[in-house]
Amino acid sequence: MSTVTESALLAPTPSERFSDALALRHDPRACAALIHNQLDVSFYEGLAMSVSLSTKKLFSLLGVSPAVQRRWKKTQQLTIGESDYAFRQALVIRDALGLFAGNREAAVEWLTQPSISLSGATPVSLLSTFVGMKTVESLIWKIEHGVYP
């Protein structure tokens, strides 16, 4: 029988809706429908919870401007383009969590530390573009499979 640590008991868990959305990863039609229906801002709240960060800290790490944050607070909804980015960002962050067997602190540390493999950039700094997200996904795959650049 495994022992559950106190920090694991106290850490909030992402909403079921957030987890259900990420489960659609391998269903392109469902993903497209989810994104076209525009995600709620609560999606980012679920993402923040998944790595034990405040939403404000997550927005800071992802480079979400204060103006965009104000608009989201008012509308409570992301645009289709923003929904697409948010979904992809969440998938990459989930992959980083998987790299560290769900250890949130280790995943956040890895995401926020400069990487030689990324020419000194931090993985999280690349999550604002699709090219950057693909680069981080590729690096995670290489690490998981023992292929070092």
Residue, then its C-alpha position, 0 to 999 in steps of 0.5 A: m500500500s502506498t503512502v500519500t504525502e501531506s502535500a499531495l492531500l493539500a494540493p488542489t486538483p484540476s477541475e473535472r471539466f479541465s481534465d475531460a478537455l485534455a482527455l480529448r487530445h487524441d480525438p481531432r474532431a472533439c478537440a476542434a469542436l472544443i476550441h471552436n466553442q471557445l474555452d472559458v477562462s476557467f480552463y486556465e484556472g484548471l491548468a494553474m491548479s494542475v501545476s500548483l500555481s496561482t492563475k496570476k503566476l501562470f499568466s506571468l510565466l506564459g506572458v499573458s498581458p494585463a490587458v488580455q487578463r482584464r478582457w478575460k475577466k470581463t468576458q470570462q471566455l477566450t477567443i478561438g485562437e486563444s482557446d487553441y493556444a491554451f489547449r496546446q499549452a495545457l498539453v505541453i505542461r501536462d507532458a512536462l508533468g508526465l516527465f516528472a511522474g506528476n511531481r508538480e514542483a519538479a515540472v515547474e522548476w524544469l519549465t522555468q529553468p534555462s535549458i542548454s537544449l533550448s539555447g538557454a531559453t526556458p521551456v515556459s518562455l517558448l509556450s507563447t507560439f506553436v513553434g515553441m510549443k512543438t520545440v518543447e514537446s520535442l525536447i520532452w520526447k527526447i528526454e523521455h526516450g533517452v535521445y539527447p541533443 
